[in-house]
Amino acid sequence: MDSSFILGAHVSVCLLDLQGLGGDYMSTSAGQRDRMLMATQKLEQSNDLLKYGKEQLAQTEVRRRHSLHCKLYGLGRRYGIPTYG
């Protein structure tokens, strides 16, 4: 993180204290904005994880079906049972 950003944030909080606008940074609109940004980032991370999980599940299902198809086709050939597809 940029040191000028940290210094700027610190100065902003100090000015709020001096102006009597609230000693608690998190109750200010800037604090609320920061909380909203953090919550949005967490939500996006959760969404990405869910998408990845769904993709993995779909790939596993395709592999499982292919494996089952190969086994059935092999058994059919072994025992002379006609198979279609």
BALUMBA-323716 format. One line per 5 residues: for each residue x, y, z of N, C-alpha, C, CB. Coordinates in Angstrom, 1 decimal. Glycine has a CB too. Layout:
BEGIN
X:Y:Z:X:Y:Z:X:Y:Z:X:Y:Z; ... $
END
This chain:
BEGIN
0.9:-1.2:0.0:0.0:0.0:0.0:0.9:1.2:0.0:-1.0:0.0:1.2; 0.5:2.2:-0.7:1.2:3.5:-0.9:1.3:4.2:0.5:0.6:4.3:-2.0; 2.5:4.7:0.8:2.6:5.4:2.1:1.8:6.7:2.1:4.1:5.6:2.5; 1.7:7.4:1.0:1.0:8.6:0.9:-0.5:8.4:1.2:1.2:9.3:-0.4; -1.0:7.2:0.8:-2.4:6.9:1.0:-2.6:6.7:2.5:-2.8:5.6:0.3 $
-1.7:6.0:3.2:-1.8:5.8:4.6:-1.7:7.1:5.4:-0.7:4.8:5.1; -0.8:7.9:5.0:-0.6:9.2:5.6:-1.9:10.1:5.4:0.6:10.0:5.1; -2.4:10.0:4.2:-3.7:10.8:3.9:-4.8:10.3:4.7:-4.0:10.7:2.4; -5.0:9.0:4.8:-6.1:8.5:5.6:-5.9:8.9:7.1:-6.1:6.9:5.5; -4.7:8.8:7.6:-4.4:9.2:9.0:-4.8:10.7:9.2:-2.9:8.9:9.4 $
-4.3:11.5:8.3:-4.6:13.0:8.4:-6.1:13.2:8.4:-3.9:13.8:7.2; -6.9:12.5:7.5:-8.3:12.6:7.4:-9.0:12.3:8.7:-8.9:11.8:6.3; -8.5:11.2:9.3:-9.1:10.7:10.6:-8.8:11.8:11.7:-8.6:9.4:11.0; -7.6:12.3:11.7:-7.2:13.3:12.7:-8.0:14.6:12.5:-5.7:13.7:12.6; -8.3:15.0:11.3:-9.1:16.2:11.0:-10.5:16.0:11.5:-9.1:16.5:9.5 $
-11.0:14.8:11.3:-12.4:14.5:11.8:-12.4:14.6:13.3:-12.8:13.1:11.4; -11.4:14.1:14.0:-11.4:14.3:15.4:-11.3:15.7:15.9:-10.2:13.5:16.0; -10.5:16.5:15.2:-10.4:17.9:15.5:-11.6:18.7:15.3:-9.2:18.6:14.8; -12.4:18.3:14.2:-13.6:19.0:13.9:-14.8:18.6:14.7:-13.9:18.9:12.4; -14.6:17.5:15.5:-15.7:17.0:16.3:-16.7:16.3:15.5:-16.3:18.2:17.1 $
-16.3:15.7:14.4:-17.2:15.0:13.5:-17.3:13.5:13.8:-16.9:15.2:12.1; -16.7:13.1:14.9:-16.7:11.7:15.3:-15.4:11.1:15.4:-17.5:10.9:14.2; -15.1:10.5:16.5:-13.8:9.9:16.8:-13.7:8.5:16.2:-13.5:9.9:18.3; -14.8:8.0:15.8:-14.8:6.6:15.3:-14.9:6.7:13.8:-16.0:5.8:15.8; -13.7:6.3:13.2:-13.6:6.3:11.7:-14.7:5.5:11.0:-12.2:5.9:11.3 $
-15.0:4.3:11.6:-15.9:3.4:11.0:-17.3:3.9:10.9:-15.9:2.1:11.7; -17.7:5.0:11.7:-19.0:5.5:11.7:-19.1:6.6:10.6:-19.4:6.0:13.1; -18.0:7.0:10.0:-18.0:8.1:9.0:-18.4:7.5:7.7:-16.7:8.8:8.9; -18.7:8.3:6.7:-19.1:7.8:5.4:-17.9:7.2:4.7:-19.6:9.0:4.5; -16.7:7.6:5.0:-15.5:7.0:4.4:-15.3:5.6:5.0:-14.2:7.9:4.7 $
-15.6:5.5:6.3:-15.5:4.1:6.9:-16.6:3.2:6.4:-15.7:4.3:8.4; -17.8:3.7:6.2:-18.8:2.9:5.6:-18.5:2.5:4.2:-20.2:3.7:5.6; -17.9:3.4:3.4:-17.5:3.1:2.1:-16.4:2.0:2.1:-16.9:4.3:1.3; -15.5:2.1:3.0:-14.4:1.0:3.1:-15.0:-0.3:3.5:-13.4:1.4:4.2; -16.0:-0.3:4.4:-16.7:-1.6:4.8:-17.4:-2.2:3.6:-17.6:-1.4:5.9 $
-18.1:-1.3:2.8:-18.8:-1.8:1.6:-17.9:-2.4:0.6:-19.6:-0.6:1.0; -16.7:-1.7:0.4:-15.7:-2.3:-0.6:-15.2:-3.6:-0.1:-14.6:-1.3:-0.7; -14.9:-3.7:1.2:-14.4:-5.0:1.7:-15.5:-6.1:1.6:-14.0:-4.9:3.2; -16.7:-5.8:1.9:-17.8:-6.7:1.7:-18.0:-7.2:0.3:-19.1:-6.2:2.3; -17.9:-6.2:-0.6:-18.0:-6.5:-2.1:-16.9:-7.4:-2.5:-18.0:-5.2:-2.9 $
-15.7:-7.2:-2.1:-14.5:-8.0:-2.4:-14.8:-9.5:-1.9:-13.2:-7.5:-1.8; -15.2:-9.6:-0.7:-15.5:-10.9:-0.1:-16.6:-11.6:-0.9:-15.9:-10.8:1.4; -17.6:-10.9:-1.3:-18.7:-11.5:-2.1:-18.2:-12.0:-3.4:-19.8:-10.5:-2.3; -17.3:-11.2:-4.1:-16.7:-11.6:-5.4:-15.9:-12.8:-5.2:-15.9:-10.4:-6.0; -15.1:-12.9:-4.1:-14.3:-14.1:-3.9:-15.2:-15.3:-3.7:-13.4:-13.9:-2.6 $
-16.2:-15.2:-2.9:-17.2:-16.3:-2.7:-17.8:-16.7:-4.1:-18.2:-15.9:-1.7; -18.2:-15.7:-4.9:-18.8:-16.0:-6.2:-17.8:-16.8:-7.0:-19.2:-14.7:-6.8; -16.5:-16.4:-7.0:-15.5:-17.0:-7.8:-15.3:-18.5:-7.4:-14.1:-16.3:-7.8; -15.3:-18.7:-6.0:-15.1:-20.0:-5.5:-16.3:-20.9:-5.9:-15.0:-20.0:-4.0; -17.5:-20.4:-5.8:-18.7:-21.1:-6.2:-18.6:-21.5:-7.7:-20.0:-20.3:-6.0 $
-18.2:-20.6:-8.6:-18.1:-20.9:-10.0:-17.1:-22.0:-10.2:-17.7:-19.6:-10.8; -16.0:-21.9:-9.5:-14.9:-22.9:-9.7:-15.4:-24.3:-9.2:-13.7:-22.5:-8.9; -16.2:-24.3:-8.1:-16.7:-25.5:-7.6:-17.7:-26.2:-8.6:-17.4:-25.3:-6.3; -18.6:-25.3:-9.2:-19.5:-25.8:-10.2:-18.8:-26.4:-11.4:-20.5:-24.7:-10.6; -17.8:-25.7:-11.8:-17.0:-26.2:-13.0:-16.4:-27.6:-12.7:-15.9:-25.2:-13.4 $
-15.8:-27.7:-11.5:-15.2:-29.0:-11.1:-16.2:-30.1:-11.0:-14.5:-28.8:-9.7; -17.4:-29.8:-10.5:-18.5:-30.7:-10.4:-18.9:-31.2:-11.7:-19.7:-30.1:-9.6; -19.0:-30.3:-12.7:-19.5:-30.6:-14.0:-18.4:-31.5:-14.7:-19.7:-29.3:-14.9; -17.1:-31.2:-14.5:-16.1:-32.0:-15.1:-16.1:-33.4:-14.5:-14.7:-31.3:-14.9; -16.3:-33.5:-13.2:-16.3:-34.8:-12.6:-17.5:-35.6:-13.1:-16.4:-34.6:-11.1 $
-18.6:-35.0:-13.3:-19.8:-35.7:-13.8:-19.5:-36.2:-15.2:-21.0:-34.8:-13.8; -18.9:-35.4:-16.1:-18.6:-35.8:-17.4:-17.6:-37.0:-17.4:-17.9:-34.7:-18.3; -16.6:-37.0:-16.6:-15.7:-38.1:-16.5:-16.3:-39.3:-15.9:-14.5:-37.7:-15.5; -17.2:-39.2:-15.0:-17.9:-40.3:-14.4:-18.8:-41.0:-15.5:-18.8:-39.9:-13.2; -19.5:-40.2:-16.2:-20.4:-40.7:-17.3:-19.6:-41.4:-18.4:-21.3:-39.6:-17.9 $
-18.5:-40.8:-18.7:-17.6:-41.4:-19.8:-17.1:-42.8:-19.3:-16.4:-40.5:-20.1; -16.7:-42.8:-18.0:-16.1:-44.0:-17.5:-17.2:-45.1:-17.4:-15.6:-43.8:-16.0; -18.4:-44.8:-17.0:-19.5:-45.7:-17.0:-19.8:-46.2:-18.4:-20.7:-45.1:-16.3; -19.8:-45.3:-19.3:-20.1:-45.7:-20.7:-19.1:-46.7:-21.2:-20.2:-44.4:-21.6; -17.8:-46.4:-21.0:-16.7:-47.3:-21.4:-16.9:-48.7:-20.8:-15.4:-46.7:-21.1 $
-17.2:-48.7:-19.5:-17.4:-50.0:-18.8:-18.5:-50.8:-19.4:-17.6:-49.8:-17.3; -19.6:-50.2:-19.6:-20.8:-50.9:-20.2:-20.5:-51.3:-21.6:-22.0:-49.9:-20.2; -19.9:-50.5:-22.4:-19.5:-50.9:-23.8:-18.6:-52.1:-23.8:-18.9:-49.7:-24.5; -17.6:-52.0:-22.9:-16.7:-53.2:-22.8:-17.3:-54.5:-22.4:-15.6:-52.8:-21.8; -18.3:-54.4:-21.4:-19.0:-55.6:-21.0:-19.9:-56.1:-22.2:-19.9:-55.3:-19.8 $
-20.5:-55.2:-22.9:-21.3:-55.6:-24.0:-20.5:-56.3:-25.1:-22.0:-54.4:-24.6; -19.4:-55.8:-25.4:-18.5:-56.5:-26.4:-18.1:-57.8:-25.9:-17.3:-55.6:-26.7; -17.7:-57.9:-24.6:-17.2:-59.1:-24.0:-18.3:-60.2:-24.1:-16.8:-58.9:-22.6; -19.5:-59.9:-23.8:-20.6:-60.9:-23.8:-21.5:-60.9:-25.0:-21.4:-60.6:-22.5; -21.1:-60.2:-26.0:-21.8:-60.2:-27.3:-23.1:-59.5:-27.3:-22.0:-61.6:-27.7 $
-23.3:-58.6:-26.4:-24.5:-57.8:-26.3:-24.4:-56.6:-27.2:-24.9:-57.4:-24.8; -25.3:-56.4:-28.1:-25.2:-55.3:-29.0:-25.4:-54.0:-28.2:-26.3:-55.3:-30.1; -24.5:-53.0:-28.6:-24.5:-51.7:-27.9:-24.8:-50.7:-29.0:-23.2:-51.4:-27.1; -25.4:-49.6:-28.6:-25.7:-48.6:-29.5:-25.2:-47.3:-28.9:-27.3:-48.4:-29.8; -24.2:-46.7:-29.6:-23.6:-45.4:-29.2:-22.5:-45.6:-28.3:-24.6:-44.5:-28.6 $
END
